[in-house]
Amino acid sequence: MSSPRKFLDKPALSLEEQIKLLSRRGLLIQDPSRAFHYLQYIGYYRLSGYFWPFQVPNDHEHKFQADTSFD
């Protein structure tokens, strides 16, 4: 069993880094300022629950299905 401390060592990402991460995972973000706004006021963690239906099943990298957009 891995140490719980391992998860606490993960650094927080800035909003810009969160947008880049979502883009790298295949989410189409046509208006980064809009994505920034929602991430700032709603938060990545809260929004992440809504991402699940749009992600590739059983993918540990949390890639998004083709043509999935932030809109």
PDB file of N, CA, C, O and CB in Angstrom:
ATOM      1  N   MET A   1       0.841  -1.176   0.000  1.00  0.00           N
ATOM      2  CA  MET A   1       0.000   0.000   0.000  1.00  0.00           C
ATOM      3  C   MET A   1       0.888   1.240   0.000  1.00  0.00           C
ATOM      4  O   MET A   1       1.854   1.325   0.758  1.00  0.00           O
ATOM      5  CB  MET A   1      -0.958  -0.003   1.216  1.00  0.00           C
ATOM      6  N   SER A   2       0.550   2.197  -0.854  1.00  0.00           N
ATOM      7  CA  SER A   2       1.378   3.397  -0.931  1.00  0.00           C
ATOM      8  C   SER A   2       1.053   4.340   0.216  1.00  0.00           C
ATOM      9  O   SER A   2      -0.025   4.296   0.809  1.00  0.00           O
ATOM     10  CB  SER A   2       1.178   4.107  -2.278  1.00  0.00           C
ATOM     11  N   SER A   3       2.002   5.172   0.498  1.00  0.00           N
ATOM     12  CA  SER A   3       1.856   6.129   1.588  1.00  0.00           C
ATOM     13  C   SER A   3       0.851   7.218   1.231  1.00  0.00           C
ATOM     14  O   SER A   3       0.872   7.731   0.113  1.00  0.00           O
ATOM     15  CB  SER A   3       3.207   6.752   1.933  1.00  0.00           C
ATOM     16  N   PRO A   4      -0.038   7.581   2.173  1.00  0.00           N
ATOM     17  CA  PRO A   4      -0.981   8.672   1.893  1.00  0.00           C
ATOM     18  C   PRO A   4      -0.258   9.988   1.662  1.00  0.00           C
ATOM     19  O   PRO A   4      -0.798  10.881   1.009  1.00  0.00           O
ATOM     20  CB  PRO A   4      -1.976   8.825   3.043  1.00  0.00           C
ATOM     21  N   ARG A   5       0.936  10.123   2.177  1.00  0.00           N
ATOM     22  CA  ARG A   5       1.731  11.344   2.017  1.00  0.00           C
ATOM     23  C   ARG A   5       2.056  11.590   0.547  1.00  0.00           C
ATOM     24  O   ARG A   5       2.207  12.739   0.131  1.00  0.00           O
ATOM     25  CB  ARG A   5       3.030  11.253   2.839  1.00  0.00           C
ATOM     26  N   LYS A   6       2.163  10.527  -0.238  1.00  0.00           N
ATOM     27  CA  LYS A   6       2.484  10.643  -1.664  1.00  0.00           C
ATOM     28  C   LYS A   6       1.489  11.568  -2.365  1.00  0.00           C
ATOM     29  O   LYS A   6       1.889  12.374  -3.205  1.00  0.00           O
ATOM     30  CB  LYS A   6       2.483   9.251  -2.336  1.00  0.00           C
ATOM     31  N   PHE A   7       0.213  11.467  -2.037  1.00  0.00           N
ATOM     32  CA  PHE A   7      -0.811  12.266  -2.680  1.00  0.00           C
ATOM     33  C   PHE A   7      -0.769  13.718  -2.214  1.00  0.00           C
ATOM     34  O   PHE A   7      -1.181  14.619  -2.945  1.00  0.00           O
ATOM     35  CB  PHE A   7      -2.176  11.673  -2.411  1.00  0.00           C
ATOM     36  N   LEU A   8      -0.281  13.943  -1.023  1.00  0.00           N
ATOM     37  CA  LEU A   8      -0.199  15.298  -0.506  1.00  0.00           C
ATOM     38  C   LEU A   8       0.956  16.080  -1.119  1.00  0.00           C
ATOM     39  O   LEU A   8       0.980  17.308  -1.040  1.00  0.00           O
ATOM     40  CB  LEU A   8      -0.058  15.268   0.995  1.00  0.00           C
ATOM     41  N   ASP A   9       1.905  15.390  -1.724  1.00  0.00           N
ATOM     42  CA  ASP A   9       3.065  16.036  -2.328  1.00  0.00           C
ATOM     43  C   ASP A   9       2.780  16.556  -3.737  1.00  0.00           C
ATOM     44  O   ASP A   9       3.641  17.189  -4.348  1.00  0.00           O
ATOM     45  CB  ASP A   9       4.225  15.067  -2.368  1.00  0.00           C
ATOM     46  N   LYS A  10       1.602  16.300  -4.247  1.00  0.00           N
ATOM     47  CA  LYS A  10       1.254  16.729  -5.598  1.00  0.00           C
ATOM     48  C   LYS A  10       0.991  18.240  -5.590  1.00  0.00           C
ATOM     49  O   LYS A  10       0.116  18.705  -4.858  1.00  0.00           O
ATOM     50  CB  LYS A  10       0.008  15.947  -6.128  1.00  0.00           C
ATOM     51  N   PRO A  11       1.728  19.004  -6.386  1.00  0.00           N
ATOM     52  CA  PRO A  11       1.557  20.467  -6.351  1.00  0.00           C
ATOM     53  C   PRO A  11       0.245  20.906  -6.998  1.00  0.00           C
ATOM     54  O   PRO A  11      -0.252  20.268  -7.927  1.00  0.00           O
ATOM     55  CB  PRO A  11       2.731  21.153  -7.056  1.00  0.00           C
ATOM     56  N   ALA A  12      -0.294  21.989  -6.498  1.00  0.00           N
ATOM     57  CA  ALA A  12      -1.501  22.575  -7.088  1.00  0.00           C
ATOM     58  C   ALA A  12      -1.143  23.212  -8.424  1.00  0.00           C
ATOM     59  O   ALA A  12      -0.039  23.731  -8.593  1.00  0.00           O
ATOM     60  CB  ALA A  12      -2.143  23.625  -6.131  1.00  0.00           C
ATOM     61  N   LEU A  13      -2.071  23.174  -9.368  1.00  0.00           N
ATOM     62  CA  LEU A  13      -1.861  23.782 -10.675  1.00  0.00           C
ATOM     63  C   LEU A  13      -2.557  25.133 -10.724  1.00  0.00           C
ATOM     64  O   LEU A  13      -3.640  25.303 -10.164  1.00  0.00           O
ATOM     65  CB  LEU A  13      -2.377  22.861 -11.801  1.00  0.00           C
ATOM     66  N   SER A  14      -1.935  26.086 -11.394  1.00  0.00           N
ATOM     67  CA  SER A  14      -2.582  27.375 -11.605  1.00  0.00           C
ATOM     68  C   SER A  14      -3.742  27.174 -12.571  1.00  0.00           C
ATOM     69  O   SER A  14      -3.849  26.121 -13.201  1.00  0.00           O
ATOM     70  CB  SER A  14      -1.572  28.438 -12.150  1.00  0.00           C
ATOM     71  N   LEU A  15      -4.598  28.156 -12.692  1.00  0.00           N
ATOM     72  CA  LEU A  15      -5.727  28.044 -13.616  1.00  0.00           C
ATOM     73  C   LEU A  15      -5.236  27.860 -15.052  1.00  0.00           C
ATOM     74  O   LEU A  15      -5.816  27.086 -15.813  1.00  0.00           O
ATOM     75  CB  LEU A  15      -6.628  29.289 -13.517  1.00  0.00           C
ATOM     76  N   GLU A  16      -4.176  28.565 -15.418  1.00  0.00           N
ATOM     77  CA  GLU A  16      -3.618  28.417 -16.765  1.00  0.00           C
ATOM     78  C   GLU A  16      -3.108  26.992 -16.981  1.00  0.00           C
ATOM     79  O   GLU A  16      -3.290  26.416 -18.054  1.00  0.00           O
ATOM     80  CB  GLU A  16      -2.477  29.434 -16.995  1.00  0.00           C
ATOM     81  N   GLU A  17      -2.470  26.430 -15.958  1.00  0.00           N
ATOM     82  CA  GLU A  17      -1.958  25.057 -16.052  1.00  0.00           C
ATOM     83  C   GLU A  17      -3.111  24.046 -16.115  1.00  0.00           C
ATOM     84  O   GLU A  17      -2.999  23.025 -16.795  1.00  0.00           O
ATOM     85  CB  GLU A  17      -1.039  24.741 -14.848  1.00  0.00           C
ATOM     86  N   GLN A  18      -4.205  24.319 -15.419  1.00  0.00           N
ATOM     87  CA  GLN A  18      -5.373  23.441 -15.478  1.00  0.00           C
ATOM     88  C   GLN A  18      -5.956  23.424 -16.888  1.00  0.00           C
ATOM     89  O   GLN A  18      -6.341  22.369 -17.392  1.00  0.00           O
ATOM     90  CB  GLN A  18      -6.442  23.892 -14.462  1.00  0.00           C
ATOM     91  N   ILE A  19      -6.019  24.595 -17.524  1.00  0.00           N
ATOM     92  CA  ILE A  19      -6.531  24.691 -18.891  1.00  0.00           C
ATOM     93  C   ILE A  19      -5.613  23.937 -19.847  1.00  0.00           C
ATOM     94  O   ILE A  19      -6.093  23.234 -20.735  1.00  0.00           O
ATOM     95  CB  ILE A  19      -6.664  26.170 -19.326  1.00  0.00           C
ATOM     96  N   LYS A  20      -4.310  24.072 -19.678  1.00  0.00           N
ATOM     97  CA  LYS A  20      -3.354  23.340 -20.525  1.00  0.00           C
ATOM     98  C   LYS A  20      -3.494  21.828 -20.321  1.00  0.00           C
ATOM     99  O   LYS A  20      -3.423  21.063 -21.284  1.00  0.00           O
ATOM    100  CB  LYS A  20      -1.902  23.786 -20.214  1.00  0.00           C
ATOM    101  N   LEU A  21      -3.691  21.397 -19.075  1.00  0.00           N
ATOM    102  CA  LEU A  21      -3.856  19.976 -18.785  1.00  0.00           C
ATOM    103  C   LEU A  21      -5.098  19.424 -19.473  1.00  0.00           C
ATOM    104  O   LEU A  21      -5.049  18.359 -20.088  1.00  0.00           O
ATOM    105  CB  LEU A  21      -3.941  19.743 -17.272  1.00  0.00           C
ATOM    106  N   LEU A  22      -6.205  20.145 -19.370  1.00  0.00           N
ATOM    107  CA  LEU A  22      -7.434  19.702 -20.027  1.00  0.00           C
ATOM    108  C   LEU A  22      -7.245  19.635 -21.541  1.00  0.00           C
ATOM    109  O   LEU A  22      -7.733  18.710 -22.190  1.00  0.00           O
ATOM    110  CB  LEU A  22      -8.599  20.644 -19.678  1.00  0.00           C
ATOM    111  N   SER A  23      -6.538  20.612 -22.099  1.00  0.00           N
ATOM    112  CA  SER A  23      -6.266  20.609 -23.546  1.00  0.00           C
ATOM    113  C   SER A  23      -5.399  19.421 -23.933  1.00  0.00           C
ATOM    114  O   SER A  23      -5.666  18.767 -24.942  1.00  0.00           O
ATOM    115  CB  SER A  23      -5.579  21.920 -23.972  1.00  0.00           C
ATOM    116  N   ARG A  24      -4.357  19.128 -23.144  1.00  0.00           N
ATOM    117  CA  ARG A  24      -3.486  17.972 -23.426  1.00  0.00           C
ATOM    118  C   ARG A  24      -4.262  16.669 -23.374  1.00  0.00           C
ATOM    119  O   ARG A  24      -3.919  15.706 -24.059  1.00  0.00           O
ATOM    120  CB  ARG A  24      -2.322  17.919 -22.431  1.00  0.00           C
ATOM    121  N   ARG A  25      -5.299  16.641 -22.565  1.00  0.00           N
ATOM    122  CA  ARG A  25      -6.125  15.435 -22.448  1.00  0.00           C
ATOM    123  C   ARG A  25      -7.172  15.346 -23.557  1.00  0.00           C
ATOM    124  O   ARG A  25      -7.951  14.394 -23.602  1.00  0.00           O
ATOM    125  CB  ARG A  25      -6.813  15.403 -21.089  1.00  0.00           C
ATOM    126  N   GLY A  26      -7.191  16.336 -24.449  1.00  0.00           N
ATOM    127  CA  GLY A  26      -8.060  16.260 -25.614  1.00  0.00           C
ATOM    128  C   GLY A  26      -9.322  17.098 -25.545  1.00  0.00           C
ATOM    129  O   GLY A  26     -10.133  17.048 -26.470  1.00  0.00           O
ATOM    130  N   LEU A  27      -9.519  17.870 -24.476  1.00  0.00           N
ATOM    131  CA  LEU A  27     -10.695  18.731 -24.380  1.00  0.00           C
ATOM    132  C   LEU A  27     -10.486  19.962 -25.261  1.00  0.00           C
ATOM    133  O   LEU A  27      -9.478  20.658 -25.138  1.00  0.00           O
ATOM    134  CB  LEU A  27     -10.964  19.147 -22.901  1.00  0.00           C
ATOM    135  N   LEU A  28     -11.432  20.222 -26.139  1.00  0.00           N
ATOM    136  CA  LEU A  28     -11.344  21.380 -27.019  1.00  0.00           C
ATOM    137  C   LEU A  28     -11.800  22.612 -26.251  1.00  0.00           C
ATOM    138  O   LEU A  28     -12.939  22.683 -25.788  1.00  0.00           O
ATOM    139  CB  LEU A  28     -12.198  21.177 -28.306  1.00  0.00           C
ATOM    140  N   ILE A  29     -10.904  23.576 -26.122  1.00  0.00           N
ATOM    141  CA  ILE A  29     -11.210  24.809 -25.400  1.00  0.00           C
ATOM    142  C   ILE A  29     -11.054  25.954 -26.385  1.00  0.00           C
ATOM    143  O   ILE A  29      -9.945  26.424 -26.638  1.00  0.00           O
ATOM    144  CB  ILE A  29     -10.280  24.999 -24.140  1.00  0.00           C
ATOM    145  N   GLN A  30     -12.179  26.399 -26.939  1.00  0.00           N
ATOM    146  CA  GLN A  30     -12.153  27.443 -27.964  1.00  0.00           C
ATOM    147  C   GLN A  30     -12.000  28.826 -27.353  1.00  0.00           C
ATOM    148  O   GLN A  30     -11.466  29.723 -28.006  1.00  0.00           O
ATOM    149  CB  GLN A  30     -13.419  27.389 -28.803  1.00  0.00           C
ATOM    150  N   ASP A  31     -12.450  29.024 -26.123  1.00  0.00           N
ATOM    151  CA  ASP A  31     -12.361  30.315 -25.448  1.00  0.00           C
ATOM    152  C   ASP A  31     -11.693  30.122 -24.085  1.00  0.00           C
ATOM    153  O   ASP A  31     -12.377  29.904 -23.085  1.00  0.00           O
ATOM    154  CB  ASP A  31     -13.772  30.961 -25.290  1.00  0.00           C
ATOM    155  N   PRO A  32     -10.350  30.201 -24.042  1.00  0.00           N
ATOM    156  CA  PRO A  32      -9.642  29.978 -22.780  1.00  0.00           C
ATOM    157  C   PRO A  32     -10.075  30.938 -21.664  1.00  0.00           C
ATOM    158  O   PRO A  32     -10.042  30.563 -20.492  1.00  0.00           O
ATOM    159  CB  PRO A  32      -8.154  30.111 -23.005  1.00  0.00           C
ATOM    160  N   SER A  33     -10.476  32.157 -22.002  1.00  0.00           N
ATOM    161  CA  SER A  33     -10.887  33.095 -20.957  1.00  0.00           C
ATOM    162  C   SER A  33     -12.198  32.634 -20.302  1.00  0.00           C
ATOM    163  O   SER A  33     -12.404  32.839 -19.106  1.00  0.00           O
ATOM    164  CB  SER A  33     -11.049  34.518 -21.543  1.00  0.00           C
ATOM    165  N   ARG A  34     -13.059  32.027 -21.075  1.00  0.00           N
ATOM    166  CA  ARG A  34     -14.305  31.477 -20.522  1.00  0.00           C
ATOM    167  C   ARG A  34     -13.998  30.289 -19.610  1.00  0.00           C
ATOM    168  O   ARG A  34     -14.560  30.174 -18.521  1.00  0.00           O
ATOM    169  CB  ARG A  34     -15.270  31.046 -21.661  1.00  0.00           C
ATOM    170  N   ALA A  35     -13.107  29.411 -20.057  1.00  0.00           N
ATOM    171  CA  ALA A  35     -12.703  28.272 -19.235  1.00  0.00           C
ATOM    172  C   ALA A  35     -12.047  28.767 -17.938  1.00  0.00           C
ATOM    173  O   ALA A  35     -12.294  28.218 -16.865  1.00  0.00           O
ATOM    174  CB  ALA A  35     -11.729  27.348 -20.020  1.00  0.00           C
ATOM    175  N   PHE A  36     -11.216  29.799 -18.045  1.00  0.00           N
ATOM    176  CA  PHE A  36     -10.562  30.391 -16.882  1.00  0.00           C
ATOM    177  C   PHE A  36     -11.622  30.857 -15.875  1.00  0.00           C
ATOM    178  O   PHE A  36     -11.519  30.584 -14.679  1.00  0.00           O
ATOM    179  CB  PHE A  36      -9.649  31.578 -17.308  1.00  0.00           C
ATOM    180  N   HIS A  37     -12.634  31.558 -16.376  1.00  0.00           N
ATOM    181  CA  HIS A  37     -13.707  32.074 -15.522  1.00  0.00           C
ATOM    182  C   HIS A  37     -14.391  30.941 -14.752  1.00  0.00           C
ATOM    183  O   HIS A  37     -14.555  31.028 -13.535  1.00  0.00           O
ATOM    184  CB  HIS A  37     -14.742  32.839 -16.368  1.00  0.00           C
ATOM    185  N   TYR A  38     -14.786  29.890 -15.453  1.00  0.00           N
ATOM    186  CA  TYR A  38     -15.487  28.787 -14.797  1.00  0.00           C
ATOM    187  C   TYR A  38     -14.584  28.041 -13.821  1.00  0.00           C
ATOM    188  O   TYR A  38     -15.027  27.653 -12.739  1.00  0.00           O
ATOM    189  CB  TYR A  38     -16.030  27.820 -15.838  1.00  0.00           C
ATOM    190  N   LEU A  39     -13.344  27.841 -14.189  1.00  0.00           N
ATOM    191  CA  LEU A  39     -12.419  27.173 -13.275  1.00  0.00           C
ATOM    192  C   LEU A  39     -12.173  28.030 -12.038  1.00  0.00           C
ATOM    193  O   LEU A  39     -12.016  27.503 -10.937  1.00  0.00           O
ATOM    194  CB  LEU A  39     -11.089  26.865 -13.982  1.00  0.00           C
ATOM    195  N   GLN A  40     -12.140  29.335 -12.216  1.00  0.00           N
ATOM    196  CA  GLN A  40     -11.904  30.235 -11.095  1.00  0.00           C
ATOM    197  C   GLN A  40     -13.086  30.255 -10.125  1.00  0.00           C
ATOM    198  O   GLN A  40     -12.885  30.229  -8.911  1.00  0.00           O
ATOM    199  CB  GLN A  40     -11.626  31.640 -11.605  1.00  0.00           C
ATOM    200  N   TYR A  41     -14.305  30.301 -10.643  1.00  0.00           N
ATOM    201  CA  TYR A  41     -15.468  30.458  -9.785  1.00  0.00           C
ATOM    202  C   TYR A  41     -16.149  29.145  -9.385  1.00  0.00           C
ATOM    203  O   TYR A  41     -16.803  29.078  -8.344  1.00  0.00           O
ATOM    204  CB  TYR A  41     -16.453  31.325 -10.467  1.00  0.00           C
ATOM    205  N   ILE A  42     -15.999  28.127 -10.189  1.00  0.00           N
ATOM    206  CA  ILE A  42     -16.603  26.837  -9.842  1.00  0.00           C
ATOM    207  C   ILE A  42     -15.534  25.887  -9.309  1.00  0.00           C
ATOM    208  O   ILE A  42     -15.748  25.200  -8.310  1.00  0.00           O
ATOM    209  CB  ILE A  42     -17.317  26.214 -11.071  1.00  0.00           C
ATOM    210  N   GLY A  43     -14.390  25.851  -9.976  1.00  0.00           N
ATOM    211  CA  GLY A  43     -13.281  25.024  -9.521  1.00  0.00           C
ATOM    212  C   GLY A  43     -13.134  23.740 -10.315  1.00  0.00           C
ATOM    213  O   GLY A  43     -14.116  23.144 -10.760  1.00  0.00           O
ATOM    214  N   TYR A  44     -11.885  23.327 -10.483  1.00  0.00           N
ATOM    215  CA  TYR A  44     -11.556  22.121 -11.236  1.00  0.00           C
ATOM    216  C   TYR A  44     -12.193  20.894 -10.591  1.00  0.00           C
ATOM    217  O   TYR A  44     -12.778  20.056 -11.277  1.00  0.00           O
ATOM    218  CB  TYR A  44     -10.033  21.944 -11.328  1.00  0.00           C
ATOM    219  N   TYR A  45     -12.075  20.797  -9.275  1.00  0.00           N
ATOM    220  CA  TYR A  45     -12.559  19.604  -8.584  1.00  0.00           C
ATOM    221  C   TYR A  45     -14.065  19.435  -8.783  1.00  0.00           C
ATOM    222  O   TYR A  45     -14.538  18.338  -9.076  1.00  0.00           O
ATOM    223  CB  TYR A  45     -12.226  19.680  -7.085  1.00  0.00           C
ATOM    224  N   ARG A  46     -14.805  20.515  -8.624  1.00  0.00           N
ATOM    225  CA  ARG A  46     -16.258  20.416  -8.770  1.00  0.00           C
ATOM    226  C   ARG A  46     -16.635  20.101 -10.224  1.00  0.00           C
ATOM    227  O   ARG A  46     -17.535  19.297 -10.466  1.00  0.00           O
ATOM    228  CB  ARG A  46     -16.936  21.729  -8.313  1.00  0.00           C
ATOM    229  N   LEU A  47     -15.961  20.719 -11.183  1.00  0.00           N
ATOM    230  CA  LEU A  47     -16.259  20.464 -12.590  1.00  0.00           C
ATOM    231  C   LEU A  47     -15.841  19.057 -13.020  1.00  0.00           C
ATOM    232  O   LEU A  47     -16.444  18.476 -13.922  1.00  0.00           O
ATOM    233  CB  LEU A  47     -15.565  21.497 -13.463  1.00  0.00           C
ATOM    234  N   SER A  48     -14.823  18.519 -12.384  1.00  0.00           N
ATOM    235  CA  SER A  48     -14.284  17.223 -12.821  1.00  0.00           C
ATOM    236  C   SER A  48     -15.320  16.106 -12.775  1.00  0.00           C
ATOM    237  O   SER A  48     -15.235  15.162 -13.560  1.00  0.00           O
ATOM    238  CB  SER A  48     -13.099  16.841 -11.962  1.00  0.00           C
ATOM    239  N   GLY A  49     -16.272  16.190 -11.897  1.00  0.00           N
ATOM    240  CA  GLY A  49     -17.330  15.183 -11.849  1.00  0.00           C
ATOM    241  C   GLY A  49     -18.174  15.163 -13.112  1.00  0.00           C
ATOM    242  O   GLY A  49     -18.697  14.120 -13.504  1.00  0.00           O
ATOM    243  N   TYR A  50     -18.304  16.317 -13.743  1.00  0.00           N
ATOM    244  CA  TYR A  50     -19.068  16.416 -14.990  1.00  0.00           C
ATOM    245  C   TYR A  50     -18.246  15.980 -16.198  1.00  0.00           C
ATOM    246  O   TYR A  50     -18.804  15.762 -17.274  1.00  0.00           O
ATOM    247  CB  TYR A  50     -19.559  17.842 -15.190  1.00  0.00           C
ATOM    248  N   PHE A  51     -16.928  15.851 -16.037  1.00  0.00           N
ATOM    249  CA  PHE A  51     -16.063  15.425 -17.137  1.00  0.00           C
ATOM    250  C   PHE A  51     -16.176  13.933 -17.419  1.00  0.00           C
ATOM    251  O   PHE A  51     -15.994  13.505 -18.559  1.00  0.00           O
ATOM    252  CB  PHE A  51     -14.623  15.776 -16.829  1.00  0.00           C
ATOM    253  N   TRP A  52     -16.478  13.125 -16.383  1.00  0.00           N
ATOM    254  CA  TRP A  52     -16.432  11.667 -16.506  1.00  0.00           C
ATOM    255  C   TRP A  52     -17.195  11.103 -17.702  1.00  0.00           C
ATOM    256  O   TRP A  52     -16.645  10.260 -18.410  1.00  0.00           O
ATOM    257  CB  TRP A  52     -16.969  11.056 -15.265  1.00  0.00           C
ATOM    258  N   PRO A  53     -18.437  11.526 -17.966  1.00  0.00           N
ATOM    259  CA  PRO A  53     -19.160  10.932 -19.105  1.00  0.00           C
ATOM    260  C   PRO A  53     -18.520  11.224 -20.465  1.00  0.00           C
ATOM    261  O   PRO A  53     -18.822  10.558 -21.456  1.00  0.00           O
ATOM    262  CB  PRO A  53     -20.582  11.434 -19.115  1.00  0.00           C
ATOM    263  N   PHE A  54     -17.644  12.214 -20.502  1.00  0.00           N
ATOM    264  CA  PHE A  54     -17.023  12.620 -21.762  1.00  0.00           C
ATOM    265  C   PHE A  54     -15.604  12.090 -21.917  1.00  0.00           C
ATOM    266  O   PHE A  54     -14.926  12.402 -22.897  1.00  0.00           O
ATOM    267  CB  PHE A  54     -17.012  14.122 -21.865  1.00  0.00           C
ATOM    268  N   GLN A  55     -15.155  11.295 -20.959  1.00  0.00           N
ATOM    269  CA  GLN A  55     -13.806  10.756 -21.020  1.00  0.00           C
ATOM    270  C   GLN A  55     -13.821   9.328 -21.558  1.00  0.00           C
ATOM    271  O   GLN A  55     -14.827   8.624 -21.481  1.00  0.00           O
ATOM    272  CB  GLN A  55     -13.150  10.798 -19.638  1.00  0.00           C
ATOM    273  N   VAL A  56     -12.688   8.927 -22.097  1.00  0.00           N
ATOM    274  CA  VAL A  56     -12.537   7.577 -22.631  1.00  0.00           C
ATOM    275  C   VAL A  56     -12.642   6.587 -21.471  1.00  0.00           C
ATOM    276  O   VAL A  56     -11.914   6.719 -20.486  1.00  0.00           O
ATOM    277  CB  VAL A  56     -11.174   7.415 -23.394  1.00  0.00           C
ATOM    278  N   PRO A  57     -13.527   5.607 -21.569  1.00  0.00           N
ATOM    279  CA  PRO A  57     -13.685   4.635 -20.479  1.00  0.00           C
ATOM    280  C   PRO A  57     -12.390   3.883 -20.180  1.00  0.00           C
ATOM    281  O   PRO A  57     -11.639   3.527 -21.088  1.00  0.00           O
ATOM    282  CB  PRO A  57     -14.784   3.640 -20.824  1.00  0.00           C
ATOM    283  N   ASN A  58     -12.147   3.651 -18.907  1.00  0.00           N
ATOM    284  CA  ASN A  58     -10.988   2.874 -18.431  1.00  0.00           C
ATOM    285  C   ASN A  58      -9.650   3.440 -18.869  1.00  0.00           C
ATOM    286  O   ASN A  58      -8.684   2.694 -19.027  1.00  0.00           O
ATOM    287  CB  ASN A  58     -11.093   1.458 -18.913  1.00  0.00           C
ATOM    288  N   ASP A  59      -9.580   4.744 -19.065  1.00  0.00           N
ATOM    289  CA  ASP A  59      -8.317   5.395 -19.434  1.00  0.00           C
ATOM    290  C   ASP A  59      -7.761   6.084 -18.197  1.00  0.00           C
ATOM    291  O   ASP A  59      -8.362   7.032 -17.691  1.00  0.00           O
ATOM    292  CB  ASP A  59      -8.518   6.423 -20.609  1.00  0.00           C
ATOM    293  N   HIS A  60      -6.631   5.622 -17.711  1.00  0.00           N
ATOM    294  CA  HIS A  60      -6.041   6.162 -16.485  1.00  0.00           C
ATOM    295  C   HIS A  60      -5.436   7.551 -16.687  1.00  0.00           C
ATOM    296  O   HIS A  60      -5.054   8.206 -15.717  1.00  0.00           O
ATOM    297  CB  HIS A  60      -4.977   5.216 -15.967  1.00  0.00           C
ATOM    298  N   GLU A  61      -5.346   7.998 -17.922  1.00  0.00           N
ATOM    299  CA  GLU A  61      -4.820   9.332 -18.207  1.00  0.00           C
ATOM    300  C   GLU A  61      -5.942  10.357 -18.340  1.00  0.00           C
ATOM    301  O   GLU A  61      -5.685  11.539 -18.564  1.00  0.00           O
ATOM    302  CB  GLU A  61      -3.982   9.308 -19.484  1.00  0.00           C
ATOM    303  N   HIS A  62      -7.185   9.901 -18.202  1.00  0.00           N
ATOM    304  CA  HIS A  62      -8.362  10.778 -18.243  1.00  0.00           C
ATOM    305  C   HIS A  62      -8.485  11.545 -19.563  1.00  0.00           C
ATOM    306  O   HIS A  62      -8.830  12.726 -19.572  1.00  0.00           O
ATOM    307  CB  HIS A  62      -8.307  11.763 -17.090  1.00  0.00           C
ATOM    308  N   LYS A  63      -8.203  10.871 -20.661  1.00  0.00           N
ATOM    309  CA  LYS A  63      -8.339  11.478 -21.990  1.00  0.00           C
ATOM    310  C   LYS A  63      -9.821  11.677 -22.318  1.00  0.00           C
ATOM    311  O   LYS A  63     -10.678  10.894 -21.906  1.00  0.00           O
ATOM    312  CB  LYS A  63      -7.653  10.594 -23.076  1.00  0.00           C
ATOM    313  N   PHE A  64     -10.095  12.737 -23.062  1.00  0.00           N
ATOM    314  CA  PHE A  64     -11.468  13.017 -23.473  1.00  0.00           C
ATOM    315  C   PHE A  64     -11.771  12.347 -24.804  1.00  0.00           C
ATOM    316  O   PHE A  64     -10.883  12.152 -25.633  1.00  0.00           O
ATOM    317  CB  PHE A  64     -11.705  14.530 -23.572  1.00  0.00           C
ATOM    318  N   GLN A  65     -13.034  11.998 -24.996  1.00  0.00           N
ATOM    319  CA  GLN A  65     -13.472  11.432 -26.258  1.00  0.00           C
ATOM    320  C   GLN A  65     -13.313  12.489 -27.346  1.00  0.00           C
ATOM    321  O   GLN A  65     -13.329  13.687 -27.064  1.00  0.00           O
ATOM    322  CB  GLN A  65     -14.943  10.934 -26.169  1.00  0.00           C
ATOM    323  N   ALA A  66     -13.161  12.040 -28.587  1.00  0.00           N
ATOM    324  CA  ALA A  66     -12.968  12.947 -29.725  1.00  0.00           C
ATOM    325  C   ALA A  66     -14.085  13.976 -29.808  1.00  0.00           C
ATOM    326  O   ALA A  66     -15.252  13.675 -29.558  1.00  0.00           O
ATOM    327  CB  ALA A  66     -12.894  12.157 -31.032  1.00  0.00           C
ATOM    328  N   ASP A  67     -13.707  15.179 -30.159  1.00  0.00           N
ATOM    329  CA  ASP A  67     -14.647  16.302 -30.372  1.00  0.00           C
ATOM    330  C   ASP A  67     -15.393  16.756 -29.123  1.00  0.00           C
ATOM    331  O   ASP A  67     -16.461  17.357 -29.233  1.00  0.00           O
ATOM    332  CB  ASP A  67     -15.650  15.918 -31.408  1.00  0.00           C
ATOM    333  N   THR A  68     -14.854  16.481 -27.944  1.00  0.00           N
ATOM    334  CA  THR A  68     -15.463  16.980 -26.703  1.00  0.00           C
ATOM    335  C   THR A  68     -14.938  18.387 -26.452  1.00  0.00           C
ATOM    336  O   THR A  68     -13.729  18.618 -26.438  1.00  0.00           O
ATOM    337  CB  THR A  68     -15.148  16.033 -25.481  1.00  0.00           C
ATOM    338  N   SER A  69     -15.872  19.333 -26.253  1.00  0.00           N
ATOM    339  CA  SER A  69     -15.450  20.720 -26.032  1.00  0.00           C
ATOM    340  C   SER A  69     -15.903  21.207 -24.671  1.00  0.00           C
ATOM    341  O   SER A  69     -16.817  20.643 -24.069  1.00  0.00           O
ATOM    342  CB  SER A  69     -16.002  21.638 -27.128  1.00  0.00           C
ATOM    343  N   PHE A  70     -15.262  22.249 -24.195  1.00  0.00           N
ATOM    344  CA  PHE A  70     -15.590  22.838 -22.905  1.00  0.00           C
ATOM    345  C   PHE A  70     -16.980  23.454 -22.912  1.00  0.00           C
ATOM    346  O   PHE A  70     -17.617  23.570 -21.866  1.00  0.00           O
ATOM    347  CB  PHE A  70     -14.559  23.886 -22.529  1.00  0.00           C
ATOM    348  N   ASP A  71     -17.452  23.850 -24.094  1.00  0.00           N
ATOM    349  CA  ASP A  71     -18.785  24.457 -24.189  1.00  0.00           C
ATOM    350  C   ASP A  71     -19.838  23.458 -23.810  1.00  0.00           C
ATOM    351  O   ASP A  71     -21.027  23.777 -23.827  1.00  0.00           O
ATOM    352  CB  ASP A  71     -19.052  24.989 -25.596  1.00  0.00           C
TER     353      ASP A  71
END
